[in-house]
Amino acid sequence: MAEVNISLRHRLRKRVLALVCVAFTIVALMILYFIEVLNQSAEEQGLVLKHRVVEQAFNSYLARAEDEMKFIGQDLSLGDYAPGHELDLLFSHHEVLLFGGLDFFYIEWTNGQHSMDPRARLFTSVSFQSVLREGLINRWASIVTSDHSILLMYKKKLLSTEQENIGFLYGFISLNDNLTLATELLESAQVSAVRVYDKADDRVLLEEHRNGVDLSGSVLRSSLPLVSPVQADLQLDISQKHTVSSTLLSTALPLIVGVGAVSLCFYLLLSHLVKTLIFRPLGAIAYRPEEELLPFSELQPIQLQSNQYKAFIKAKELRFTLLAESIHSAIIFCNEVAEVELINEEAKCLFPDAGKARTLFDFMPISCHQSIQEALKGGLGVSFDLTISHLGRIYQWQAHSFQNESAYRGLLLVGRNVTQETSLTWQLEQLQPLSSAAQKKVDTDAILNELTYLSTLPNHIDASHLKGWLTLLMSVLDDIRSDESEVAYLPIGEVFCQESARVMMAMGVEANRALLDCSVESGAKIVAVDANFRGLIRVLFMMVMSNDMAERRLTVRFEGAELEMVAMNDMTFRPLFSWMLKTLLAHLGGQQKTLQNNALQLNVMMDECEAKHELTPLAPNQVVAWVSNDYPNAVAVKEALLRLGVQVEEYVSTDSFFTQSSAVVKFDAVLIGCDKDVEAQSEMTRVLKLKYSRDQLPIVWLNSTLPVDVAPQVFTLVGCSFDYNLHQVLVKANALEGIAPTYSNGQDESWVIVGGSRVSKAIWYSELEKHDVATQWLTDLSNYFVVLSYHTDATIVLLEPQPNAQLWSIQAAFPNVRFFSVQRWPEMPDNVAFFEMRLPYSGDQIGLFTQKLMQQHTNTRSNE
């Protein structure tokens, strides 16, 4: 039955809450909308008032221009000036002309002469004779010239002191880009845009808007007739950017809070009514008798269906009980904690105390407990035989796990009486015993199956790898065939080292991809080892190293005198390995068990030697440098070293060791890993021997394959690395004097050599050693902070060009660092000193360069 995880009360409460929230949101939005509409209506009414303000500003501008016309007329009428010098008189009052409302003026004398304001040509280039005819005395007229200049013209009669007409004065206001007028109109009522439109002639006289105001959105507009002294039918349009009022929320908040309070009260009232009228009566149904009909007509069909299901289940239980009693087998059902739920009569006869017991383990023999626990954990194909002594019967039990009604793992035990079959089998074995030769006969079908599998391998499989694989198979078959029983007593860790190295020599680097879990205590136990045991270990290594699983692990541990080995493998479809394991275990008297996740467990009783293998303990506070390079399973090596109780300083490459190891006082051993880059391993060993001027160094090589040329006085570790062989090789290495990275032959100054080939580095290193110069070698300056943090006044010698930006950043971080380059490159920065040296480098050149830098360093120290 599926677990009920939905509450109708909670679901209804959520739905009602969601409905109330939606209704509250809609009402709140409507309140905001209506308040905004009212605000917009008020703004529109205010816009009409602003229209009048802009109109008054326009008329005031024209009135100011008319006053300027009067001032000019008085100057012309009353001023004492020579003919032709009237402009000089007028412009002497420049403060009026330049800051007035008129843009320019024009004077027409009765004697046919005229005087034109020089500013006129800034606004139009047309002849004024055609324009003056449209002038109206004491009235403003709008004029559009042929060069599209929009002008307002005012005509005034000039009278002498005797009140005689001496000419006409024309004043002009240009509406093209008239920023003064536009600004006054916009600022007068704080509007966003203004436009003056001539309806009679269908033309725009003036149009302007504020800078930075986007009128593409919501805009309020007002368009009314413009009442002005201009002789035209003008219309004034103003626009104002409409924004949501900042007081909108504060105005609507009391209403929204009130609506929210009403909605909350409604929700609480509705929830209480639903709980009281619906769910409380439903909760009382559970305490009613099953035979009594439910008081709600809607639930009666559900009750009827439930009764039908109960009758159906009861009938099935009765049929199952009859079936369990009718078969000639013992049946036991139990739950996830091994409590008996059903047991038939035959099983009760076998275990008369089952009725008093609480679990299976209380009445089943101890020999069955492990199998029962394995089945309870989900193991498949679990079977065991049980002899019932007081009845003289032998039962073969099959354990099957299943999911019960509570979604937990239950257990079914089916016991079949195999007394007669077992008796007949024993009689046949006594009549026709198998010879030892027949027992060792190879399963030809398994051989053919293995060869067929090997023939289907991809073409890119190396021939030597396949040859090694076949060689290992033949060696195991020879061990099975051999009748020799030569036994040697060895530490079991040594046996695993030898066999893993043997498999590695045959299979190549794949041997080092496996993980061997063997503690120092287990590896030190001395046991009897014969050809069958070696063959068994070899088969396990082949299975672990050749599987395609993510985890390749072989675990070894002792339970008293019993050796337990657990191997991860995927060889179930290759029967040759199953046959070899079965045959070898038969000779050794061992047992085989299949665990979960394709794990294979082997248990073998070992004959231990009375003499104990004395382990040399590692000295306390040991410091080991682990230079992994391209070695696989580098993390597993570090974890094994930590289990041995040593302090591990890990370096990913040779370069990182030479650049970062100066922070350590002393290394008791240096482990150098290698998979394929044998040259880096040999080069690092050679450099260390040169640097410390001795061959006896505690250096250990960890290799996937044994290199052809092994450096002398170097400890090697080939094959799978695990706790025991790492302990043994560290004991040998610790017998030698350790390595002190900070040793610098008494030299105060630190040098860092950057770049260069291997040959160049070797030449520089040998020459600098003669001058007692301590050096650190870097491929580039990407990890400069690690080195320079310990040597803030280092001398950096650049054998190759480096990025300028990086050099400047290093100089800024470490001001006392000095840069020297032996090769010039384009755009070399100023903080790099150049010392020319020709390739190939020679000892004389390097010696001269070294002496010069040491002399400079000495002078600097003396000055300080």
C-alpha positions in Angstrom: 0.0 0.0 0.0 1.4 3.4 -1.0 2.1 5.7 1.9 -0.4 8.5 2.3 1.5 11.8 2.3 -1.3 14.3 1.2 -3.4 16.0 3.9 -6.8 17.1 2.6 -7.0 19.7 5.4 -3.7 21.2 4.5 -4.5 21.1 0.8 -7.9 22.8 1.4 -6.3 25.4 3.7 -3.7 26.1 1.0 -6.3 26.5 -1.7 -8.5 28.8 0.4 -5.4 30.8 1.3 -4.4 31.1 -2.3 -8.0 32.2 -3.2 -8.1 34.8 -0.5 -4.6 36.1 -1.5 -5.7 36.4 -5.2 -8.9 38.2 -4.2 -6.9 40.5 -1.9 -4.4 41.2 -4.7 -7.1 42.0 -7.2 -8.9 44.4 -4.7 -5.5 46.1 -3.8 -4.7 46.6 -7.5 -8.2 48.0 -8.1 -7.7 50.5 -5.2 -4.3 51.5 -6.7 -5.9 51.9 -10.1 -8.8 54.1 -9.0 -6.5 56.3 -6.8 -4.1 56.7 -9.8 -7.1 57.6 -12.0 -8.1 60.3 -9.5 -4.6 61.6 -9.3 -4.3 61.8 -13.1 -7.6 63.6 -13.3 -6.3 66.2 -10.8 -3.2 66.6 -12.8 -5.2 67.2 -16.0 -7.1 70.0 -14.2 -3.9 71.5 -13.0 -2.5 71.3 -16.6 -5.3 73.7 -17.7 -4.0 76.2 -15.1 -0.5 75.7 -16.3 -1.7 76.4 -19.8 -2.7 79.9 -18.7 0.6 80.4 -16.9 2.5 79.6 -20.1 0.2 81.9 -22.0 1.0 84.8 -19.6 4.7 84.0 -19.9 4.4 84.3 -23.7 2.6 87.6 -23.6 5.0 88.9 -21.0 7.9 88.1 -23.4 6.1 90.0 -26.2 5.3 93.0 -23.8 9.0 93.1 -22.9 9.9 93.3 -26.5 7.3 96.1 -27.0 8.9 98.1 -24.2 12.3 97.7 -25.9 10.7 99.0 -29.1 9.4 102.1 -27.2 12.9 102.7 -25.8 14.5 102.5 -29.2 11.8 104.8 -30.6 12.4 107.4 -28.0 16.2 107.3 -28.6 15.5 107.8 -32.3 13.0 110.6 -31.7 14.8 112.5 -29.0 18.4 111.6 -29.6 21.0 114.0 -30.9 22.9 112.1 -33.6 24.2 112.7 -37.1 22.3 111.1 -40.0 23.6 107.6 -40.6 24.9 107.3 -37.0 21.7 106.2 -35.4 22.9 102.6 -34.9 25.9 104.0 -32.9 23.5 105.8 -30.7 21.3 102.7 -30.2 24.2 100.2 -29.5 25.6 102.6 -27.0 22.7 101.3 -24.9 23.9 97.7 -25.4 22.6 96.5 -22.1 19.0 97.0 -23.4 19.6 95.6 -26.9 21.5 92.5 -25.8 19.3 91.5 -22.9 15.9 92.6 -24.2 13.3 90.6 -25.9 14.0 91.7 -29.5 16.4 89.6 -31.6 17.0 92.5 -34.1 15.3 95.6 -35.5 15.0 97.5 -38.8 14.5 101.2 -39.4 12.7 102.6 -42.5 13.1 106.5 -42.8 10.6 108.6 -44.7 13.3 109.9 -47.0 13.8 106.4 -48.4 16.8 105.6 -46.3 16.9 102.5 -44.0 19.0 101.2 -41.2 19.3 97.5 -40.5 20.4 95.9 -37.2 23.6 93.8 -38.0 22.2 90.9 -36.0 19.4 90.5 -38.7 21.6 88.3 -40.9 22.1 85.9 -38.1 18.5 84.9 -38.4 17.5 85.4 -42.1 19.2 86.3 -45.4 16.0 87.5 -47.3 15.4 91.0 -48.5 13.4 92.9 -45.9 11.4 94.9 -48.5 9.2 91.8 -49.0 8.9 91.2 -45.3 8.1 94.8 -44.2 4.9 94.9 -46.3 3.2 92.4 -43.9 3.8 94.6 -40.9 1.0 95.9 -38.7 1.4 99.1 -36.7 1.4 98.4 -33.0 0.6 94.7 -33.7 2.6 91.5 -33.9 2.5 89.6 -37.1 3.9 86.1 -37.8 6.0 85.8 -40.9 7.7 82.8 -42.5 10.4 83.8 -44.9 11.6 82.0 -48.0 14.6 80.6 -46.1 12.2 79.1 -43.5 12.9 81.7 -40.8 9.9 82.0 -38.5 9.6 85.6 -37.2 7.3 87.8 -35.1 7.3 91.3 -36.5 6.2 94.5 -34.6 5.7 97.8 -36.5 6.0 101.2 -34.7 5.7 104.7 -36.1 8.6 107.1 -35.4 7.6 110.7 -34.5 9.9 113.7 -34.1 9.7 116.1 -31.2 7.3 118.2 -33.4 5.1 115.0 -33.7 6.0 114.6 -37.4 6.3 111.1 -38.9 10.0 110.5 -39.6 9.8 106.8 -40.4 8.9 103.3 -39.1 10.7 101.0 -36.6 10.3 97.2 -37.1 11.2 94.8 -34.3 11.7 91.1 -34.9 11.6 88.0 -32.7 13.0 84.8 -34.2 11.2 81.7 -33.2 13.8 79.4 -34.7 15.7 77.8 -31.8 14.8 80.7 -29.5 16.1 79.1 -26.3 15.3 82.2 -24.2 11.6 82.2 -25.1 11.4 78.4 -24.9 13.1 78.3 -21.5 10.8 80.9 -20.1 7.7 79.0 -21.4 8.9 75.7 -20.0 10.1 77.1 -16.6 7.0 79.3 -16.1 4.7 76.3 -15.4 7.3 73.5 -15.1 6.0 71.6 -18.2 7.8 69.0 -20.2 7.1 70.4 -23.7 5.4 73.5 -25.4 4.3 74.2 -28.9 2.8 77.3 -30.6 0.8 76.5 -33.7 -0.7 78.8 -36.3 -4.1 77.3 -37.2 -4.9 79.7 -40.0 -1.7 79.0 -42.0 -1.3 75.4 -40.6 2.2 75.8 -39.4 4.2 75.4 -36.2 5.8 78.6 -35.0 7.6 77.3 -31.9 8.2 73.8 -30.5 10.5 72.9 -27.7 10.8 70.2 -24.9 13.1 69.7 -21.9 16.4 68.0 -22.3 16.5 64.5 -20.8 12.7 64.0 -20.8 11.4 61.0 -22.6 7.9 61.8 -24.0 7.4 58.3 -25.5 5.6 57.0 -22.4 2.6 58.3 -20.5 2.2 62.0 -21.2 -0.6 64.5 -20.3 -1.4 67.1 -23.0 -3.4 70.3 -23.1 -4.3 72.2 -26.3 -6.1 75.6 -26.0 -6.3 78.8 -28.1 -3.4 81.2 -27.4 -4.7 84.7 -26.5 -1.9 87.1 -27.5 -1.2 90.4 -29.3 -0.1 88.4 -32.3 -2.4 89.0 -35.3 -3.1 85.3 -36.0 -5.2 82.4 -34.9 -2.7 80.7 -32.6 -3.0 77.6 -30.5 -0.8 76.7 -27.5 -0.1 73.0 -26.8 1.7 72.0 -23.6 2.7 68.5 -22.5 3.7 67.1 -19.1 5.4 63.7 -18.3 3.0 61.6 -16.3 4.6 59.6 -13.5 3.1 57.5 -10.8 2.5 59.7 -7.8 4.8 59.1 -4.8 1.9 59.6 -2.5 -0.1 56.8 -4.3 1.1 54.1 -1.9 0.7 56.2 1.2 -2.8 57.2 0.1 -3.9 53.6 -0.7 -2.1 51.9 2.2 -4.9 52.4 4.8 -7.5 51.0 2.3 -5.2 48.0 1.5 -4.6 47.3 5.1 -8.3 47.4 5.8 -9.0 45.0 2.9 -6.2 42.7 4.2 -7.6 42.6 7.7 -11.1 41.7 6.3 -9.5 39.0 4.1 -7.6 37.5 7.0 -10.7 37.4 9.2 -12.6 35.8 6.4 -9.8 33.2 5.9 -9.7 32.4 9.7 -13.5 32.1 9.9 -13.7 29.9 6.8 -10.9 27.6 8.2 -12.6 27.3 11.5 -16.0 26.4 9.8 -14.3 23.8 7.6 -12.5 22.2 10.5 -15.7 22.2 12.6 -18.2 21.1 10.0 -16.1 18.7 7.8 -12.8 17.4 9.2 -13.8 16.9 12.9 -16.7 14.6 11.9 -14.3 12.8 9.5 -11.8 12.3 12.3 -14.5 10.7 14.5 -15.1 8.0 11.8 -12.0 6.1 12.8 -13.5 5.2 16.1 -16.8 3.8 14.7 -17.4 0.0 14.4 -16.5 -1.4 11.0 -19.9 -2.9 10.5 -21.7 0.3 11.1 -22.4 2.4 8.0 -20.8 5.8 7.8 -23.0 8.8 8.4 -21.9 10.6 5.2 -23.4 9.3 2.0 -20.4 10.4 0.0 -18.1 8.1 2.0 -20.4 5.0 1.8 -19.0 3.8 -1.6 -15.5 4.0 -0.2 -16.6 1.9 2.8 -18.2 -0.6 0.5 -15.1 -0.9 -1.6 -12.9 -1.2 1.5 -15.0 -4.1 2.8 -14.7 -5.9 -0.6 -10.9 -5.5 -0.5 -10.7 -6.9 3.0 -12.8 -9.9 2.0 -10.6 -10.4 -1.1 -7.4 -10.2 1.0 -8.7 -12.6 3.6 -9.6 -15.1 0.9 -6.0 -14.8 -0.6 -4.5 -15.4 2.9 -6.5 -18.5 3.3 -5.5 -19.8 -0.1 -1.8 -19.0 0.6 -2.0 -20.8 3.9 -3.5 -23.9 2.2 -0.7 -23.7 -0.5 2.0 -23.4 2.2 0.7 -26.5 4.0 0.1 -28.6 0.8 3.7 -28.5 -0.6 6.3 -30.8 0.9 8.7 -28.1 2.0 9.3 -26.1 5.2 8.1 -22.5 4.8 9.1 -19.6 7.1 8.2 -15.9 6.5 9.8 -13.2 8.6 10.0 -9.4 8.5 12.9 -7.0 8.3 14.1 -7.7 11.9 13.9 -11.5 11.4 10.6 -11.8 13.5 8.6 -14.8 12.3 5.3 -13.8 10.6 4.3 -17.2 9.1 5.5 -20.8 9.6 3.9 -23.9 8.2 3.4 -27.2 10.0 6.5 -28.9 8.5 8.7 -26.1 9.7 7.1 -26.3 13.1 8.0 -30.0 13.3 11.7 -29.1 12.5 11.8 -26.3 15.0 9.4 -27.0 17.9 10.7 -24.0 19.8 9.8 -21.5 17.1 6.5 -20.5 18.8 8.4 -19.3 21.9 11.2 -17.6 20.0 11.1 -13.9 19.0 13.3 -14.0 15.9 14.8 -16.6 13.6 18.2 -16.4 15.3 16.7 -17.7 18.5 15.9 -21.2 17.1 18.0 -21.5 14.0 21.6 -23.0 14.5 24.5 -20.5 14.6 25.9 -21.9 11.4 22.9 -20.4 9.5 23.1 -16.9 11.0 25.5 -15.5 8.5 23.5 -16.7 5.5 20.3 -15.3 7.0 21.9 -11.9 7.6 23.3 -11.8 4.1 19.8 -12.5 2.7 18.3 -9.8 5.0 20.8 -7.3 3.5 19.5 -8.2 -0.1 21.9 -10.9 -1.1 20.8 -13.0 -4.1 21.1 -16.8 -4.4 21.7 -17.4 -0.7 21.5 -21.1 0.1 22.7 -23.4 2.9 22.3 -27.0 4.1 21.1 -27.8 7.6 21.1 -31.2 9.3 18.3 -31.9 11.7 19.9 -34.4 14.0 16.9 -35.4 16.2 14.9 -36.2 13.0 17.8 -37.6 10.9 17.0 -35.3 8.0 19.0 -33.0 5.8 17.3 -29.8 4.5 18.5 -27.6 1.8 17.3 -24.0 2.4 16.9 -21.2 -0.1 16.7 -17.7 1.2 14.8 -15.1 -0.8 14.5 -11.4 0.1 11.4 -9.3 -0.9 9.7 -6.0 -0.2 6.9 -6.4 2.3 3.9 -4.2 2.7 5.9 -1.6 4.8 8.4 -1.2 2.0 11.0 -3.0 4.1 13.0 -6.0 3.1 11.4 -9.2 4.3 12.8 -12.8 4.1 11.3 -16.1 2.8 13.0 -19.4 3.8 12.1 -22.5 1.8 13.6 -25.7 3.1 13.5 -28.9 0.9 14.2 -32.3 2.3 17.3 -33.6 0.4 18.1 -36.5 2.8 17.6 -39.1 0.1 19.5 -37.2 -2.6 22.4 -36.5 -0.3 22.6 -40.2 0.7 22.7 -41.3 -2.9 25.4 -38.8 -3.7 27.6 -40.0 -0.9 27.1 -43.6 -2.1 28.1 -42.7 -5.6 31.2 -40.9 -4.4 32.3 -43.9 -2.4 31.7 -46.3 -5.3 33.5 -44.1 -8.0 36.0 -41.7 -6.4 37.6 -39.2 -8.8 41.3 -39.5 -9.4 43.6 -36.5 -8.7 44.3 -36.3 -12.5 40.6 -36.0 -13.2 40.2 -33.3 -10.6 42.9 -31.2 -12.2 41.6 -31.6 -15.7 41.1 -28.2 -17.3 37.6 -27.2 -18.3 37.9 -27.0 -22.1 34.7 -25.0 -22.5 36.1 -22.4 -20.1 39.4 -22.3 -22.1 37.5 -21.8 -25.4 35.4 -19.1 -23.8 38.4 -17.2 -22.6 40.2 -17.4 -26.0 37.0 -16.3 -27.8 36.9 -13.2 -25.4 40.5 -12.4 -26.1 39.9 -12.6 -29.9 37.2 -10.0 -29.6 39.5 -7.4 -27.9 40.0 -4.1 -29.8 42.8 -3.9 -32.4 44.6 -1.2 -30.3 45.4 -3.7 -27.5 49.2 -4.0 -27.3 50.6 -7.3 -28.5 53.0 -7.5 -25.5 50.1 -7.0 -23.1 48.1 -9.9 -24.7 51.3 -12.0 -24.7 51.8 -11.3 -21.0 48.2 -12.1 -20.2 48.5 -15.5 -21.9 51.9 -16.1 -20.1 50.2 -15.5 -16.7 47.3 -17.9 -17.6 49.8 -20.6 -18.5 51.8 -20.1 -15.3 48.6 -20.5 -13.2 47.6 -23.6 -15.1 51.2 -25.0 -14.6 50.8 -24.4 -10.8 47.5 -26.3 -10.8 49.0 -29.2 -12.7 52.1 -29.4 -10.6 52.3 -32.1 -8.0 55.2 -30.5 -6.2 54.4 -29.5 -2.6 57.4 -27.3 -1.8 56.4 -25.0 1.0 58.3 -21.8 2.0 57.6 -19.7 5.0 57.6 -16.0 4.0 55.8 -12.8 5.2 52.6 -12.6 3.3 53.4 -9.0 2.3 56.5 -10.2 0.5 54.4 -12.7 -1.4 52.0 -10.0 -2.6 55.0 -7.7 -3.6 56.5 -10.5 -5.7 53.3 -11.5 -7.4 52.2 -8.0 -8.1 55.7 -7.3 -9.6 55.4 -10.5 -11.7 51.9 -9.5 -13.0 53.3 -6.0 -13.7 56.2 -7.3 -15.7 53.8 -9.3 -17.9 50.9 -6.8 -18.2 52.7 -3.5 -18.2 51.6 -0.3 -16.5 48.0 -1.6 -15.9 49.4 -3.5 -12.9 49.9 -0.2 -11.0 46.3 0.9 -11.5 45.1 -1.5 -8.8 44.8 -0.7 -5.1 46.0 -3.2 -2.6 44.8 -2.8 1.0 47.2 -4.7 3.2 48.2 -3.3 6.6 51.7 -3.6 8.0 50.6 -6.1 10.7 48.9 -8.3 8.2 51.8 -8.2 5.7 54.3 -9.1 8.4 52.7 -12.4 9.3 54.8 -15.4 8.1 52.8 -18.1 6.5 53.3 -21.3 4.5 53.4 -20.5 0.8 53.2 -23.0 -2.0 52.6 -22.9 -5.7 48.8 -23.1 -5.3 48.8 -20.1 -3.0 51.0 -18.1 -5.3 48.7 -19.0 -8.2 45.7 -17.9 -6.2 47.2 -14.5 -5.5 48.2 -14.2 -9.2 44.7 -14.9 -10.4 43.3 -12.3 -8.0 45.7 -9.7 -9.3 44.8 -10.6 -12.9 41.0 -10.2 -12.0 41.4 -6.9 -10.2 43.8 -5.3 -12.8 41.8 -6.4 -15.8 38.3 -5.3 -14.9 36.6 -2.3 -16.3 35.1 -1.2 -13.0 35.7 2.2 -11.4 37.2 0.7 -8.3 40.1 -1.8 -8.7 40.8 -3.0 -5.1 42.1 -6.1 -3.4 41.7 -6.1 0.4 43.7 -8.5 2.6 43.2 -9.1 6.3 43.5 -11.8 8.9 40.8 -13.1 11.2 42.9 -15.1 13.6 44.6 -17.8 11.4 42.1 -17.3 8.6 43.1 -15.2 5.7 40.3 -13.2 4.1 40.7 -11.6 0.6 38.1 -9.5 -1.0 38.6 -8.6 -4.7 36.5 -6.3 -6.9 36.0 -7.9 -10.3 33.7 -8.2 -13.3 34.8 -11.8 -14.4 31.4 -13.4 -14.0 31.1 -13.8 -17.8 34.6 -15.5 -18.0 34.2 -19.0 -16.6 37.9 -19.8 -16.8 38.7 -17.7 -13.8 35.8 -19.2 -11.8 37.3 -22.7 -12.5 40.8 -21.6 -11.6 39.7 -20.1 -8.3 37.6 -23.2 -7.5 40.4 -25.5 -8.2 43.0 -23.6 -6.3 40.7 -23.1 -3.3 40.0 -26.9 -3.3 43.8 -27.6 -2.9 44.1 -24.9 -0.2 40.9 -25.9 1.6 39.4 -22.4 1.2 35.9 -21.1 0.6 34.5 -18.7 -1.9 31.6 -16.3 -1.5 30.1 -13.7 -3.9 29.2 -10.4 -2.2 27.4 -7.3 -3.5 28.8 -5.0 -6.2 30.7 -7.8 -8.0 32.9 -8.4 -4.9 34.5 -11.8 -4.4 35.4 -13.0 -0.9 37.9 -15.8 -0.4 38.6 -17.4 3.0 41.7 -19.6 3.5 43.1 -21.1 6.7 46.8 -20.4 6.7 49.6 -22.3 8.5 51.5 -19.7 10.4 55.2 -20.0 11.4 55.9 -20.0 15.1 58.8 -17.6 14.5 57.6 -14.0 14.5 58.8 -11.5 11.9 60.3 -8.6 13.8 59.2 -5.3 12.3 61.6 -2.4 12.5 59.4 0.6 13.6 59.8 3.9 12.0 61.3 6.7 14.0 58.9 9.3 15.3 58.3 12.6 13.6 59.5 11.3 10.2 59.1 13.8 7.3 58.7 12.3 3.8 58.6 14.2 0.5 56.2 12.6 -2.0 56.8 13.9 -5.5 54.0 12.3 -7.5 54.8 13.5 -11.1 52.6 11.4 -13.3 52.4 8.4 -10.9 48.8 6.9 -10.8 47.0 6.5 -7.5 49.1 9.3 -5.9 46.4 10.0 -3.4 46.5 6.3 -2.2 50.2 6.6 -1.7 49.8 9.7 0.5 47.0 8.1 2.5 49.2 5.0 3.1 52.1 7.2 4.3 49.8 9.0 6.7 48.6 5.7 8.1 52.3 4.8 8.8 52.5 7.9 11.0 54.9 10.0 9.0 54.4 13.7 8.0 53.9 13.9 4.2 54.9 16.9 2.1 53.3 16.4 -1.3 54.7 17.9 -4.5 53.0 17.5 -7.9 56.2 17.7 -9.9 60.0 18.0 -9.7 59.8 21.7 -10.3 57.4 22.2 -7.4 59.7 20.3 -5.1 62.7 22.5 -5.9 60.6 25.7 -5.6 58.5 24.8 -2.5 60.6 22.4 -0.3 62.8 25.2 1.3 60.1 25.6 4.0 61.0 22.2 5.4 64.0 21.7 7.6 64.8 18.1 6.7 63.4 15.2 4.7 64.0 11.8 6.1 63.1 10.2 2.7 62.1 11.5 -0.8 59.7 9.3 -2.8 59.7 10.1 -6.5 56.8 8.7 -8.5 56.9 7.8 -12.2 54.6 6.3 -14.7 56.1 7.2 -18.1 58.2 10.3 -17.5 61.3 8.3 -16.5 63.6 11.1 -17.5 62.2 13.5 -14.9 62.7 10.9 -12.2 66.3 10.3 -13.2 67.0 14.0 -13.6 65.7 14.9 -10.2 67.8 12.1 -8.6 70.9 13.3 -10.4 70.3 17.0 -9.4 69.9 16.0 -5.7 73.1 14.0 -5.8 75.0 16.9 -7.3 73.4 19.4 -5.0 74.3 17.5 -1.8 77.6 16.1 -3.2 76.9 12.5 -2.1 75.4 9.3 -3.7 73.9 7.8 -0.5 70.6 9.7 -0.4 67.3 8.3 1.0 65.6 8.4 -2.4 62.9 5.9 -3.3 61.6 5.3 -6.8 57.9 4.3 -7.2 57.5 3.1 -10.8 54.7 1.7 -12.8 57.3 -0.3 -14.8 60.8 -1.0 -13.8 63.1 1.4 -15.8 65.9 0.0 -17.8 68.5 2.2 -16.2 68.1 2.4 -12.4 70.2 5.0 -10.7 72.7 3.4 -8.3 72.1 3.7 -4.5 68.4 4.2 -5.1 65.6 2.2 -3.5 63.0 1.0 -5.9 59.4 0.0 -5.4 57.6 -1.8 -8.3 54.1 -3.0 -8.6 51.2 -2.2 -6.2 52.3 0.1 -3.4 50.6 -0.7 0.0 51.3 -0.2 3.7 53.6 -3.1 4.2 56.0 -2.5 1.3 56.0 1.2 1.9 57.0 0.6 5.5 59.8 -1.8 4.5 61.3 0.6 1.9 61.1 3.6 4.3 63.0 1.5 6.9 65.8 1.0 4.4 65.7 4.7 3.4 65.8 6.0 6.9 69.0 4.2 7.6 70.7 6.9 5.5 71.2 10.6 6.4 68.3 12.8 5.5 68.1 15.7 3.0 68.0 19.3 4.3 66.5 21.6 1.6 67.4 24.8 3.3 71.2 24.0 3.2 72.9 26.7 1.0 76.7 26.3 1.8 76.7 29.5 3.9 75.6 31.8 1.1 73.3 34.6 2.3 71.9 35.5 -1.1 69.3 33.3 -2.9 69.3 33.0 -6.7 66.3 31.9 -8.8 67.0 30.6 -12.4 64.0 30.9 -14.7 63.6 29.0 -18.0 66.3 27.3 -20.0 66.7 23.8 -21.4 67.9 20.8 -19.5 71.4 21.2 -20.9 71.5 24.9 -20.0 70.3 24.2 -16.5 73.0 21.5 -16.0 75.7 23.9 -17.2 74.5 26.7 -14.9 74.0 24.4 -12.0 77.5 22.9 -12.1 79.1 26.3 -12.5 77.1 28.0 -9.7 78.1 25.1 -7.4 81.7 26.2 -7.8 80.9 29.6 -6.5 78.8 28.3 -3.5 75.6 29.9 -4.9 72.3 28.4 -3.7 69.8 28.3 -6.6 66.2 27.5 -7.2 65.0 26.4 -10.6 61.6 27.5 -12.1 60.2 26.8 -15.5 58.4 30.1 -15.5 57.2 32.7 -13.0 53.6 31.6 -12.7 54.2 30.4 -9.1 56.6 33.1 -8.0 54.8 33.9 -4.8 55.7 30.5 -3.3 59.4 31.0 -3.8 59.8 34.8 -3.2 57.7 34.7 0.0 60.7 33.0 1.6 63.4 34.9 -0.3 62.2 38.5 -0.6 65.6 39.8 -1.8 66.3 37.0 -4.3 68.3 37.5 -7.5 66.3 36.3 -10.5 68.2 35.3 -13.6 66.1 35.1 -16.7 67.4 32.6 -19.2 64.2 33.1 -21.3 62.0 36.2 -21.9 59.1 36.6 -19.5 55.9 38.7 -19.7 56.6 42.4 -18.9 53.4 42.8 -16.9 54.3 39.8 -14.7 57.8 41.2 -14.0 56.3 44.6 -13.0 53.8 42.9 -10.7 56.6 40.8 -9.0 58.7 44.0 -8.6 55.7 45.7 -6.9 55.0 42.8 -4.6 58.7 42.2 -3.7 60.7 45.6 -4.1 64.0 44.0 -3.1 64.0 41.4 -5.9 66.6 42.1 -8.7 66.1 40.9 -12.3 68.9 40.0 -14.6 68.6 38.7 -18.2 71.3 37.1 -20.3 69.1 37.4 -23.5 67.7 40.6 -24.9 64.1 40.7 -26.1 61.9 43.5 -27.6 60.4 46.0 -25.1 62.5 44.7 -22.2 61.2 46.5 -19.0 63.4 48.9 -17.1 63.6 46.8 -13.9 65.5 44.1 -15.8 69.3 44.5 -16.0 70.9 43.0 -19.1 74.1 41.0 -19.1 74.9 39.7 -22.6 75.9 36.1 -22.9 76.2 34.1 -26.1 74.8 30.6 -26.6 76.0 28.0 -25.8 76.7 29.1 -22.2 80.3 28.5 -21.0 81.8 28.3 -17.6 83.8 31.5 -18.1 80.7 33.6 -19.0 78.7 32.2 -16.0 81.7 32.7 -13.7 82.2 36.4 -14.8 78.4 37.0 -14.4 78.4 35.4 -10.9 81.4 37.4 -9.7 79.9 40.7 -10.9 76.5 40.0 -9.2 78.2 38.9 -5.9 80.4 42.0 -6.0 77.3 44.2 -6.4 75.6 42.4 -3.5 78.7 43.0 -1.3 78.7 46.7 -2.2 75.1 47.0 -1.4 75.5 45.4 2.0 78.5 47.7 2.8 76.5 50.8 1.9 73.7 49.7 4.1 
